[in-house]
Amino acid sequence: MRPAHLTLAVLVAAVWGVNFTVIEIGLDHFPPLLFSALRFLVAAVPAVFLVGRPKVAWKWIVGVGLALGVAKFGLLFVGMDAGMPAGLSSLVLQIQAVFTALIACAVLGERPSRIRALGMLIALGGIGVAAVDEGASGPLGAFALVVAAAACWGVSNVLTRRAAPPDAVNFMVWVSTVPILPLLGLSLLLEGPSADYEALRGLDWAGAGTVVYVAWIPTVFGFGAWGWLLRRHPASTVAPFSLLVPVFGMSAAALFLGESVSPLRWCAAALLVGGVALTSVTGGRREAVHPMDAPAPERAAVRS
Protein backbone atom coordinates (compact mmCIF):
# COMPACT_ATOMS: atom_id res chain seq x y z
CA MET A 1 0.00 0.00 0.00
CA ARG A 2 1.14 3.55 -0.67
CA PRO A 3 2.00 5.56 2.45
CA ALA A 4 -1.11 7.72 1.98
CA HIS A 5 -3.35 4.65 1.69
CA LEU A 6 -1.64 3.05 4.69
CA THR A 7 -2.28 6.21 6.71
CA LEU A 8 -5.92 6.24 5.64
CA ALA A 9 -6.43 2.63 6.72
CA VAL A 10 -4.96 3.34 10.17
CA LEU A 11 -7.05 6.53 10.42
CA VAL A 12 -10.27 4.62 9.74
CA ALA A 13 -9.37 2.09 12.46
CA ALA A 14 -8.66 4.98 14.84
CA VAL A 15 -11.98 6.65 14.02
CA TRP A 16 -13.87 3.43 14.71
CA GLY A 17 -11.93 2.83 17.93
CA VAL A 18 -12.37 6.35 19.32
CA ASN A 19 -16.08 6.06 18.53
CA PHE A 20 -16.60 3.97 21.68
CA THR A 21 -15.21 6.74 23.88
CA VAL A 22 -17.46 9.27 22.15
CA ILE A 23 -20.46 7.00 22.75
CA GLU A 24 -19.56 6.81 26.45
CA ILE A 25 -19.45 10.62 26.62
CA GLY A 26 -22.74 10.91 24.74
CA LEU A 27 -24.46 8.59 27.20
CA ASP A 28 -23.87 11.24 29.85
CA HIS A 29 -26.16 13.51 27.83
CA PHE A 30 -28.86 11.15 26.50
CA PRO A 31 -30.74 8.00 27.46
CA PRO A 32 -29.17 5.17 25.41
CA LEU A 33 -32.08 4.38 23.07
CA LEU A 34 -32.73 8.06 22.38
CA PHE A 35 -29.02 8.57 21.70
CA SER A 36 -29.05 5.69 19.23
CA ALA A 37 -32.16 7.08 17.50
CA LEU A 38 -30.56 10.52 17.16
CA ARG A 39 -27.42 8.91 15.75
CA PHE A 40 -29.39 7.39 12.89
CA LEU A 41 -31.53 10.48 12.38
CA VAL A 42 -28.45 12.66 11.87
CA ALA A 43 -26.80 9.99 9.69
CA ALA A 44 -29.85 9.78 7.43
CA VAL A 45 -30.81 13.44 7.14
CA PRO A 46 -29.93 15.24 4.92
CA ALA A 47 -27.76 12.51 3.33
CA VAL A 48 -30.79 10.50 2.20
CA PHE A 49 -31.66 13.33 -0.20
CA LEU A 50 -28.15 13.36 -1.67
CA VAL A 51 -27.25 9.70 -2.28
CA GLY A 52 -30.00 8.85 -4.74
CA ARG A 53 -32.45 5.98 -4.62
CA PRO A 54 -31.65 2.68 -2.90
CA LYS A 55 -29.62 0.31 -5.07
CA VAL A 56 -30.83 -2.89 -3.39
CA ALA A 57 -34.27 -4.28 -2.56
CA TRP A 58 -36.08 -2.75 0.41
CA LYS A 59 -36.29 -6.10 2.20
CA TRP A 60 -32.51 -6.02 2.67
CA ILE A 61 -32.49 -2.40 3.80
CA VAL A 62 -35.21 -3.08 6.37
CA GLY A 63 -33.60 -6.34 7.52
CA VAL A 64 -30.17 -4.80 8.02
CA GLY A 65 -31.72 -1.67 9.53
CA LEU A 66 -33.51 -3.73 12.19
CA ALA A 67 -30.60 -6.10 12.90
CA LEU A 68 -27.82 -3.50 12.81
CA GLY A 69 -29.59 -0.33 13.81
CA VAL A 70 -32.25 -1.37 16.29
CA ALA A 71 -30.79 -4.58 17.75
CA LYS A 72 -27.01 -4.16 17.53
CA PHE A 73 -26.70 -0.46 18.34
CA GLY A 74 -29.62 -0.52 20.76
CA LEU A 75 -28.06 -3.35 22.77
CA LEU A 76 -24.59 -1.79 22.58
CA PHE A 77 -25.74 1.61 23.84
CA VAL A 78 -27.88 0.08 26.59
CA GLY A 79 -25.03 -2.22 27.62
CA MET A 80 -22.54 0.63 27.81
CA ASP A 81 -25.05 2.75 29.72
CA ALA A 82 -25.48 -0.15 32.17
CA GLY A 83 -21.78 -0.14 32.97
CA MET A 84 -19.87 -1.89 30.17
CA PRO A 85 -16.58 0.03 29.73
CA ALA A 86 -15.95 1.68 26.36
CA GLY A 87 -12.56 0.02 25.82
CA LEU A 88 -13.84 -3.43 26.66
CA SER A 89 -16.88 -2.87 24.43
CA SER A 90 -14.60 -2.13 21.47
CA LEU A 91 -12.84 -5.42 22.13
CA VAL A 92 -15.84 -7.66 22.84
CA LEU A 93 -17.67 -6.53 19.70
CA GLN A 94 -14.93 -8.18 17.63
CA ILE A 95 -16.53 -11.52 18.49
CA GLN A 96 -19.04 -10.61 15.78
CA ALA A 97 -16.59 -12.23 13.35
CA VAL A 98 -17.28 -15.58 15.03
CA PHE A 99 -21.04 -15.03 15.08
CA THR A 100 -20.93 -14.07 11.40
CA ALA A 101 -19.07 -17.27 10.49
CA LEU A 102 -21.46 -19.41 12.56
CA ILE A 103 -24.58 -17.78 11.10
CA ALA A 104 -23.17 -18.03 7.56
CA CYS A 105 -22.53 -21.72 8.20
CA ALA A 106 -26.12 -22.29 9.38
CA VAL A 107 -27.90 -20.10 6.84
CA LEU A 108 -25.62 -20.08 3.79
CA GLY A 109 -24.04 -23.50 4.21
CA GLU A 110 -20.52 -22.08 4.44
CA ARG A 111 -18.41 -24.61 6.35
CA PRO A 112 -15.41 -23.07 8.14
CA SER A 113 -11.96 -24.53 7.60
CA ARG A 114 -10.08 -26.10 10.50
CA ILE A 115 -7.95 -22.97 10.87
CA ARG A 116 -11.03 -20.75 11.03
CA ALA A 117 -12.71 -23.12 13.49
CA LEU A 118 -9.60 -22.95 15.67
CA GLY A 119 -9.70 -19.16 15.45
CA MET A 120 -13.33 -19.15 16.61
CA LEU A 121 -12.47 -21.32 19.61
CA ILE A 122 -9.55 -19.05 20.55
CA ALA A 123 -11.74 -15.94 20.19
CA LEU A 124 -14.45 -17.53 22.34
CA GLY A 125 -11.75 -18.28 24.91
CA GLY A 126 -10.88 -14.58 24.86
CA ILE A 127 -14.54 -13.72 25.52
CA GLY A 128 -14.50 -16.13 28.46
CA VAL A 129 -11.41 -14.47 29.94
CA ALA A 130 -12.95 -11.03 29.41
CA ALA A 131 -16.15 -12.21 31.15
CA VAL A 132 -14.15 -13.41 34.15
CA ASP A 133 -12.33 -10.07 34.30
CA GLU A 134 -15.53 -8.06 33.97
CA GLY A 135 -17.35 -10.28 36.47
CA ALA A 136 -14.73 -9.38 39.05
CA SER A 137 -15.11 -5.63 38.52
CA GLY A 138 -18.33 -4.83 36.66
CA PRO A 139 -21.87 -5.98 35.81
CA LEU A 140 -22.03 -9.22 33.83
CA GLY A 141 -25.49 -8.24 32.53
CA ALA A 142 -24.00 -5.28 30.66
CA PHE A 143 -21.26 -7.57 29.29
CA ALA A 144 -23.94 -10.00 28.04
CA LEU A 145 -25.78 -7.16 26.28
CA VAL A 146 -22.67 -6.23 24.28
CA VAL A 147 -22.08 -9.89 23.36
CA ALA A 148 -25.70 -9.99 22.17
CA ALA A 149 -25.02 -6.83 20.16
CA ALA A 150 -22.11 -8.62 18.47
CA ALA A 151 -24.43 -11.52 17.60
CA CYS A 152 -26.91 -9.11 16.02
CA TRP A 153 -24.05 -7.54 14.06
CA GLY A 154 -23.27 -11.02 12.75
CA VAL A 155 -26.87 -11.33 11.54
CA SER A 156 -26.64 -7.98 9.76
CA ASN A 157 -23.35 -9.03 8.12
CA VAL A 158 -24.96 -12.12 6.61
CA LEU A 159 -27.96 -10.08 5.44
CA THR A 160 -25.58 -7.54 3.91
CA ARG A 161 -23.79 -10.31 2.07
CA ARG A 162 -27.08 -11.48 0.60
CA ALA A 163 -27.97 -7.91 -0.34
CA ALA A 164 -24.57 -7.32 -2.03
CA PRO A 165 -24.95 -3.50 -2.14
CA PRO A 166 -22.86 -1.93 -4.91
CA ASP A 167 -22.54 1.39 -3.04
CA ALA A 168 -21.67 1.17 0.66
CA VAL A 169 -22.48 4.80 1.51
CA ASN A 170 -25.84 4.71 -0.32
CA PHE A 171 -26.72 1.48 1.46
CA MET A 172 -25.67 2.72 4.91
CA VAL A 173 -27.60 5.97 4.55
CA TRP A 174 -30.81 4.16 3.58
CA VAL A 175 -30.25 1.57 6.32
CA SER A 176 -30.00 4.49 8.76
CA THR A 177 -33.57 5.54 7.96
CA VAL A 178 -35.01 2.28 9.28
CA PRO A 179 -34.08 2.33 13.01
CA ILE A 180 -35.17 5.92 13.74
CA LEU A 181 -38.85 5.35 14.52
CA PRO A 182 -38.43 1.93 16.23
CA LEU A 183 -35.70 3.31 18.51
CA LEU A 184 -37.72 6.44 19.29
CA GLY A 185 -40.72 4.26 20.11
CA LEU A 186 -38.64 2.02 22.38
CA SER A 187 -37.13 5.07 24.05
CA LEU A 188 -40.55 6.58 24.80
CA LEU A 189 -41.78 3.21 26.08
CA LEU A 190 -38.76 2.14 28.15
CA GLU A 191 -36.96 5.38 29.03
CA GLY A 192 -40.01 7.59 29.28
CA PRO A 193 -41.09 10.83 27.58
CA SER A 194 -39.88 12.94 30.51
CA ALA A 195 -36.30 11.56 30.30
CA ASP A 196 -36.21 12.17 26.55
CA TYR A 197 -37.62 15.67 26.94
CA GLU A 198 -35.13 16.61 29.64
CA ALA A 199 -32.22 15.33 27.51
CA LEU A 200 -33.33 17.33 24.47
CA ARG A 201 -34.16 20.42 26.52
CA GLY A 202 -30.70 20.39 28.09
CA LEU A 203 -28.87 19.76 24.81
CA ASP A 204 -25.49 21.51 24.73
CA TRP A 205 -22.57 21.65 22.33
CA ALA A 206 -20.88 18.60 23.88
CA GLY A 207 -24.01 16.47 23.51
CA ALA A 208 -24.66 17.68 19.97
CA GLY A 209 -21.03 17.01 19.07
CA THR A 210 -21.20 13.38 20.17
CA VAL A 211 -24.31 12.83 18.02
CA VAL A 212 -22.67 14.38 14.98
CA TYR A 213 -19.48 12.37 15.49
CA VAL A 214 -21.10 8.94 15.88
CA ALA A 215 -23.47 9.67 12.99
CA TRP A 216 -21.08 11.05 10.40
CA ILE A 217 -17.43 10.29 11.13
CA PRO A 218 -17.48 6.50 11.66
CA THR A 219 -20.36 6.01 9.21
CA VAL A 220 -19.94 8.31 6.22
CA PHE A 221 -16.18 8.84 6.41
CA GLY A 222 -15.28 5.44 7.90
CA PHE A 223 -17.34 3.19 5.64
CA GLY A 224 -16.70 5.39 2.61
CA ALA A 225 -12.92 5.36 3.08
CA TRP A 226 -12.92 1.62 3.81
CA GLY A 227 -14.83 0.93 0.60
CA TRP A 228 -12.48 3.21 -1.34
CA LEU A 229 -9.47 1.25 -0.06
CA LEU A 230 -11.09 -2.09 -0.89
CA ARG A 231 -11.62 -0.97 -4.48
CA ARG A 232 -7.87 -0.35 -4.81
CA HIS A 233 -6.29 -3.14 -2.76
CA PRO A 234 -6.99 -6.83 -2.08
CA ALA A 235 -9.23 -7.50 0.92
CA SER A 236 -6.41 -9.52 2.49
CA THR A 237 -4.34 -6.32 2.53
CA VAL A 238 -7.00 -3.98 3.90
CA ALA A 239 -9.00 -6.14 6.31
CA PRO A 240 -6.24 -6.76 8.91
CA PHE A 241 -6.16 -3.05 9.71
CA SER A 242 -9.57 -3.48 11.38
CA LEU A 243 -7.79 -5.46 14.13
CA LEU A 244 -6.41 -2.09 15.27
CA VAL A 245 -9.93 -0.98 16.29
CA PRO A 246 -9.83 -2.43 19.83
CA VAL A 247 -6.26 -1.14 20.22
CA PHE A 248 -7.44 2.40 19.54
CA GLY A 249 -10.66 1.78 21.46
CA MET A 250 -8.94 0.61 24.64
CA SER A 251 -6.22 3.28 24.33
CA ALA A 252 -8.72 6.12 23.85
CA ALA A 253 -10.82 4.90 26.78
CA ALA A 254 -7.72 4.77 28.99
CA LEU A 255 -6.55 8.22 27.87
CA PHE A 256 -9.82 10.16 27.91
CA LEU A 257 -11.97 8.20 30.36
CA GLY A 258 -9.31 6.92 32.72
CA GLU A 259 -10.24 3.26 32.17
CA SER A 260 -7.64 0.85 33.51
CA VAL A 261 -6.60 -2.23 31.55
CA SER A 262 -5.88 -5.19 33.80
CA PRO A 263 -3.41 -7.96 32.87
CA LEU A 264 -6.39 -10.32 32.50
CA ARG A 265 -7.99 -7.92 30.03
CA TRP A 266 -4.78 -7.76 28.00
CA CYS A 267 -4.83 -11.57 27.92
CA ALA A 268 -8.43 -11.49 26.71
CA ALA A 269 -7.47 -8.96 24.04
CA ALA A 270 -4.61 -11.13 22.78
CA LEU A 271 -6.85 -14.22 22.58
CA LEU A 272 -9.76 -12.39 20.96
CA VAL A 273 -7.75 -10.44 18.39
CA GLY A 274 -5.63 -13.50 17.58
CA GLY A 275 -8.73 -15.66 17.22
CA VAL A 276 -10.44 -13.12 14.99
CA ALA A 277 -7.28 -12.93 12.86
CA LEU A 278 -7.42 -16.71 12.34
CA THR A 279 -11.16 -16.54 11.69
CA SER A 280 -10.45 -14.10 8.85
CA VAL A 281 -8.18 -16.61 7.10
CA THR A 282 -9.68 -17.79 3.83
CA GLY A 283 -8.78 -20.67 1.62
CA GLY A 284 -9.05 -21.03 -2.12
CA ARG A 285 -10.66 -18.11 -3.90
CA ARG A 286 -10.13 -14.63 -2.61
CA GLU A 287 -13.11 -12.74 -1.29
CA ALA A 288 -13.49 -9.01 -0.86
CA VAL A 289 -14.68 -7.61 2.41
CA HIS A 290 -17.54 -5.18 2.18
CA PRO A 291 -17.18 -2.12 4.40
CA MET A 292 -20.50 -2.87 6.09
CA ASP A 293 -18.81 -5.94 7.58
CA ALA A 294 -16.07 -3.87 9.18
CA PRO A 295 -14.44 -3.61 11.59
CA ALA A 296 -13.91 -7.36 11.93
CA PRO A 297 -12.21 -8.85 8.83
CA GLU A 298 -14.31 -11.97 8.47
CA ARG A 299 -14.94 -14.06 5.38
CA ALA A 300 -18.67 -13.50 5.63
CA ALA A 301 -18.34 -10.18 3.83
CA VAL A 302 -19.94 -9.52 0.51
CA ARG A 303 -18.05 -9.57 -2.75
CA SER A 304 -17.14 -6.21 -4.17
C-alpha positions in Angstrom: 0.0 0.0 0.0 1.1 3.5 -0.7 2.0 5.6 2.5 -1.1 7.7 2.0 -3.3 4.7 1.7 -1.6 3.1 4.7 -2.3 6.2 6.7 -5.9 6.2 5.6 -6.4 2.6 6.7 -5.0 3.3 10.2 -7.0 6.5 10.4 -10.3 4.6 9.7 -9.4 2.1 12.5 -8.7 5.0 14.8 -12.0 6.6 14.0 -13.9 3.4 14.7 -11.9 2.8 17.9 -12.4 6.3 19.3 -16.1 6.1 18.5 -16.6 4.0 21.7 -15.2 6.7 23.9 -17.5 9.3 22.2 -20.5 7.0 22.7 -19.6 6.8 26.4 -19.4 10.6 26.6 -22.7 10.9 24.7 -24.5 8.6 27.2 -23.9 11.2 29.8 -26.2 13.5 27.8 -28.9 11.2 26.5 -30.7 8.0 27.5 -29.2 5.2 25.4 -32.1 4.4 23.1 -32.7 8.1 22.4 -29.0 8.6 21.7 -29.1 5.7 19.2 -32.2 7.1 17.5 -30.6 10.5 17.2 -27.4 8.9 15.7 -29.4 7.4 12.9 -31.5 10.5 12.4 -28.5 12.7 11.9 -26.8 10.0 9.7 -29.8 9.8 7.4 -30.8 13.4 7.1 -29.9 15.2 4.9 -27.8 12.5 3.3 -30.8 10.5 2.2 -31.7 13.3 -0.2 -28.2 13.4 -1.7 -27.2 9.7 -2.3 -30.0 8.9 -4.7 -32.5 6.0 -4.6 -31.7 2.7 -2.9 -29.6 0.3 -5.1 -30.8 -2.9 -3.4 -34.3 -4.3 -2.6 -36.1 -2.7 0.4 -36.3 -6.1 2.2 -32.5 -6.0 2.7 -32.5 -2.4 3.8 -35.2 -3.1 6.4 -33.6 -6.3 7.5 -30.2 -4.8 8.0 -31.7 -1.7 9.5 -33.5 -3.7 12.2 -30.6 -6.1 12.9 -27.8 -3.5 12.8 -29.6 -0.3 13.8 -32.2 -1.4 16.3 -30.8 -4.6 17.7 -27.0 -4.2 17.5 -26.7 -0.5 18.3 -29.6 -0.5 20.8 -28.1 -3.4 22.8 -24.6 -1.8 22.6 -25.7 1.6 23.8 -27.9 0.1 26.6 -25.0 -2.2 27.6 -22.5 0.6 27.8 -25.1 2.8 29.7 -25.5 -0.2 32.2 -21.8 -0.1 33.0 -19.9 -1.9 30.2 -16.6 0.0 29.7 -15.9 1.7 26.4 -12.6 0.0 25.8 -13.8 -3.4 26.7 -16.9 -2.9 24.4 -14.6 -2.1 21.5 -12.8 -5.4 22.1 -15.8 -7.7 22.8 -17.7 -6.5 19.7 -14.9 -8.2 17.6 -16.5 -11.5 18.5 -19.0 -10.6 15.8 -16.6 -12.2 13.3 -17.3 -15.6 15.0 -21.0 -15.0 15.1 -20.9 -14.1 11.4 -19.1 -17.3 10.5 -21.5 -19.4 12.6 -24.6 -17.8 11.1 -23.2 -18.0 7.6 -22.5 -21.7 8.2 -26.1 -22.3 9.4 -27.9 -20.1 6.8 -25.6 -20.1 3.8 -24.0 -23.5 4.2 -20.5 -22.1 4.4 -18.4 -24.6 6.3 -15.4 -23.1 8.1 -12.0 -24.5 7.6 -10.1 -26.1 10.5 -8.0 -23.0 10.9 -11.0 -20.8 11.0 -12.7 -23.1 13.5 -9.6 -22.9 15.7 -9.7 -19.2 15.4 -13.3 -19.1 16.6 -12.5 -21.3 19.6 -9.6 -19.0 20.5 -11.7 -15.9 20.2 -14.5 -17.5 22.3 -11.8 -18.3 24.9 -10.9 -14.6 24.9 -14.5 -13.7 25.5 -14.5 -16.1 28.5 -11.4 -14.5 29.9 -13.0 -11.0 29.4 -16.1 -12.2 31.1 -14.2 -13.4 34.1 -12.3 -10.1 34.3 -15.5 -8.1 34.0 -17.3 -10.3 36.5 -14.7 -9.4 39.0 -15.1 -5.6 38.5 -18.3 -4.8 36.7 -21.9 -6.0 35.8 -22.0 -9.2 33.8 -25.5 -8.2 32.5 -24.0 -5.3 30.7 -21.3 -7.6 29.3 -23.9 -10.0 28.0 -25.8 -7.2 26.3 -22.7 -6.2 24.3 -22.1 -9.9 23.4 -25.7 -10.0 22.2 -25.0 -6.8 20.2 -22.1 -8.6 18.5 -24.4 -11.5 17.6 -26.9 -9.1 16.0 -24.0 -7.5 14.1 -23.3 -11.0 12.8 -26.9 -11.3 11.5 -26.6 -8.0 9.8 -23.3 -9.0 8.1 -25.0 -12.1 6.6 -28.0 -10.1 5.4 -25.6 -7.5 3.9 -23.8 -10.3 2.1 -27.1 -11.5 0.6 -28.0 -7.9 -0.3 -24.6 -7.3 -2.0 -25.0 -3.5 -2.1 -22.9 -1.9 -4.9 -22.5 1.4 -3.0 -21.7 1.2 0.7 -22.5 4.8 1.5 -25.8 4.7 -0.3 -26.7 1.5 1.5 -25.7 2.7 4.9 -27.6 6.0 4.5 -30.8 4.2 3.6 -30.2 1.6 6.3 -30.0 4.5 8.8 -33.6 5.5 8.0 -35.0 2.3 9.3 -34.1 2.3 13.0 -35.2 5.9 13.7 -38.9 5.4 14.5 -38.4 1.9 16.2 -35.7 3.3 18.5 -37.7 6.4 19.3 -40.7 4.3 20.1 -38.6 2.0 22.4 -37.1 5.1 24.0 -40.5 6.6 24.8 -41.8 3.2 26.1 -38.8 2.1 28.2 -37.0 5.4 29.0 -40.0 7.6 29.3 -41.1 10.8 27.6 -39.9 12.9 30.5 -36.3 11.6 30.3 -36.2 12.2 26.5 -37.6 15.7 26.9 -35.1 16.6 29.6 -32.2 15.3 27.5 -33.3 17.3 24.5 -34.2 20.4 26.5 -30.7 20.4 28.1 -28.9 19.8 24.8 -25.5 21.5 24.7 -22.6 21.6 22.3 -20.9 18.6 23.9 -24.0 16.5 23.5 -24.7 17.7 20.0 -21.0 17.0 19.1 -21.2 13.4 20.2 -24.3 12.8 18.0 -22.7 14.4 15.0 -19.5 12.4 15.5 -21.1 8.9 15.9 -23.5 9.7 13.0 -21.1 11.0 10.4 -17.4 10.3 11.1 -17.5 6.5 11.7 -20.4 6.0 9.2 -19.9 8.3 6.2 -16.2 8.8 6.4 -15.3 5.4 7.9 -17.3 3.2 5.6 -16.7 5.4 2.6 -12.9 5.4 3.1 -12.9 1.6 3.8 -14.8 0.9 0.6 -12.5 3.2 -1.3 -9.5 1.3 -0.1 -11.1 -2.1 -0.9 -11.6 -1.0 -4.5 -7.9 -0.3 -4.8 -6.3 -3.1 -2.8 -7.0 -6.8 -2.1 -9.2 -7.5 0.9 -6.4 -9.5 2.5 -4.3 -6.3 2.5 -7.0 -4.0 3.9 -9.0 -6.1 6.3 -6.2 -6.8 8.9 -6.2 -3.0 9.7 -9.6 -3.5 11.4 -7.8 -5.5 14.1 -6.4 -2.1 15.3 -9.9 -1.0 16.3 -9.8 -2.4 19.8 -6.3 -1.1 20.2 -7.4 2.4 19.5 -10.7 1.8 21.5 -8.9 0.6 24.6 -6.2 3.3 24.3 -8.7 6.1 23.8 -10.8 4.9 26.8 -7.7 4.8 29.0 -6.5 8.2 27.9 -9.8 10.2 27.9 -12.0 8.2 30.4 -9.3 6.9 32.7 -10.2 3.3 32.2 -7.6 0.9 33.5 -6.6 -2.2 31.5 -5.9 -5.2 33.8 -3.4 -8.0 32.9 -6.4 -10.3 32.5 -8.0 -7.9 30.0 -4.8 -7.8 28.0 -4.8 -11.6 27.9 -8.4 -11.5 26.7 -7.5 -9.0 24.0 -4.6 -11.1 22.8 -6.8 -14.2 22.6 -9.8 -12.4 21.0 -7.7 -10.4 18.4 -5.6 -13.5 17.6 -8.7 -15.7 17.2 -10.4 -13.1 15.0 -7.3 -12.9 12.9 -7.4 -16.7 12.3 -11.2 -16.5 11.7 -10.4 -14.1 8.9 -8.2 -16.6 7.1 -9.7 -17.8 3.8 -8.8 -20.7 1.6 -9.0 -21.0 -2.1 -10.7 -18.1 -3.9 -10.1 -14.6 -2.6 -13.1 -12.7 -1.3 -13.5 -9.0 -0.9 -14.7 -7.6 2.4 -17.5 -5.2 2.2 -17.2 -2.1 4.4 -20.5 -2.9 6.1 -18.8 -5.9 7.6 -16.1 -3.9 9.2 -14.4 -3.6 11.6 -13.9 -7.4 11.9 -12.2 -8.9 8.8 -14.3 -12.0 8.5 -14.9 -14.1 5.4 -18.7 -13.5 5.6 -18.3 -10.2 3.8 -19.9 -9.5 0.5 -18.1 -9.6 -2.8 -17.1 -6.2 -4.2 
